Amino acid sequence: MTAPEVIVIGSGMGGASLAASLAPSGRRILILERGEHLRPCAEDRDAGVIFGTDHFRSGEGWQDALGRDFCPGNYYMVGGNSKFFGGAMYRFRTQDFAPLTHLGGTTPGWPIGYDTLVPYYDQAEALFQVRGAAGNDPTEPPRNRPYPHPPVPDEPVIADLRRRLTALGLHPSAIPLAVDIDRWLAGGQTPWDGFPETRGGKMDAETAALARALSHDNVTLRTGCRVQRLLAGAGGGIIGIEVDTPEGGETLTAPVIVLAAGAVQSAALLLRSADADHPAGLANRSDQVGRNFMNHNCSAVLALHPLRKNPSVYQKTLALNDFYLTGGAGGTPLGNVQLLGKISGRILTATTSLPRPLAHWIAARSVDFYAMSEDLPNPDSRVTLRDGQVVLDWKRSNWPAHEALVARLKTLLRKAGFPVILSRAFDRRTPSHQCGTARMGADPRASVVDPFGRSHDHPNLFIADASVLPTSAAVNPALTISALAMRTADHIRDTDLAI
């Protein structure tokens, strides 16, 4: 490949979607990924390994605000964190783009509305071959097109659960999923939620978007390339990228640079690239880089009946959004409820202190839910560096709303015929949709990038990952990250950027 015209840093949901969308333009695109391809292996369907060890994690250490070390639940490989994602591809609700009052405060709103993203949501659903059904979710935003494929079918126990919830006056709906269930199960009888895509069936950033991008001769992927610094020129443009590669250090250049390393690592790279003219880091004239970190408030809720077993294999097909926009004190939002991939005894043994026999007894009888509430932006919830190491000071917000959601869910599940309910909140080790560290906005004094993802400070630098989200909403952000990246790709293609 001759000299690239666009360098994309990161091959996860944002970087891969941008490359797939921009590739037909003929632009010479180089994608840099610090990790390698995840190949099929004995461990990729081993629940004890996946949930009980850090086998697939990077082993990287971060610190919290008190200086305590922890290993984050992030993955560095081709496709990024999407290799292990649960496949849920939700559109943000129309109301998520406007200021919305929660128990914990009011969100700031977005500089664009839902209507702006509709054509890109359509494109992203097509790219990821999303399975879904419109019409049952009371909060679902307007659509121009139907889902590309019918929903993943409920297993018998879940079909019965759907009937029970409907009888209570609720509106259970199909989770929009980027999963070809027949292909997935052909590779092994496990859920896909939390298990890596290596054998076909789950449409992650690698198998869907990156594969599309690399089908074009003008797109190249280099693995094992860890970007250390961005170099800014006197005129403000990014004039170089310092990269550690398997062959040694290199400095790469391109007219357009796209940063898509994820909410934490993108912020860390900008901060690490500080120089004499930018002592607080690049793209940081607003002092917003690293700030407003958000990570959904999430809990696992297990509903059991001692006399009923749940032989489901994958389970994750049903959601409730009845309390997404209301249900809390004063009519405030509570959040989303969806099924988890089926919990097994090995997963419970690996992730809890339960004795093995009890863990297997519970898992054989449980229906497993994921309760998710919005975490609100807070400038003091942030990513910083300490002696070059990532420091994540996550300040949870809106927790009373999440507690209310879990309490409401427990009450409803008892009414639906489950006398035993167990719950557990997720902690900082779980990457529950990290976002917000380089927020988009129209005002350069209060945001890092403009509504197209273009840096206010460096005209040839774009950010195309979860960093740019002004709010976290309360549904999985993968589809929105992809849609925003595709919009950024259109802007790069249609704008004179000296290419």
Buried (B, 14 or more C-beta within 10 A) or exposed (E): EEEBBBBBBBBBBBBBBBBBBBBEBEBBBBBBBBBEBBEEEEBBBBBBBBBBEEBBBBEEEBBEBEEEEEEBBBBBBBBBBBBBBBBBBBBBBBBBBEEBEBBBEEBBBBBBEBEBBBBBBBBBBEBBBBBBBBEBBEBBBEBEEEBBBEBBEBBEBBEBBBEBBEEEEBBBBBBBBBBBBEEBBEBBEBBBBBBBBBBBBBBBBBBBBBBBBBEBEBBBBBBBBBBEBBBBEEEBBBBBBBBBBEEEEEEBEBBBBBBBBBBBBBBBBBBBBBEEEBEBBBBBBBEBBBBBBBBBBBBBBBBBBEEEEBEBBBBBBBBBBBBBBEBBEEEBBBBBBBBBBBBBBBBBBBBEEBEEEEBBBBBBBBBBBBBBBBBBBBBEBBBBBEEEBBBBBBBBBBBBBBBBBBEBBBEBBEEBEBEBBBBEBBEBBBBBBBBBBBBBBEEBEBBBBBBBBBBBBBBBBBBBBBBBBBBBBBBBBBBBBBBBBBBBBBBBBEEEBEB
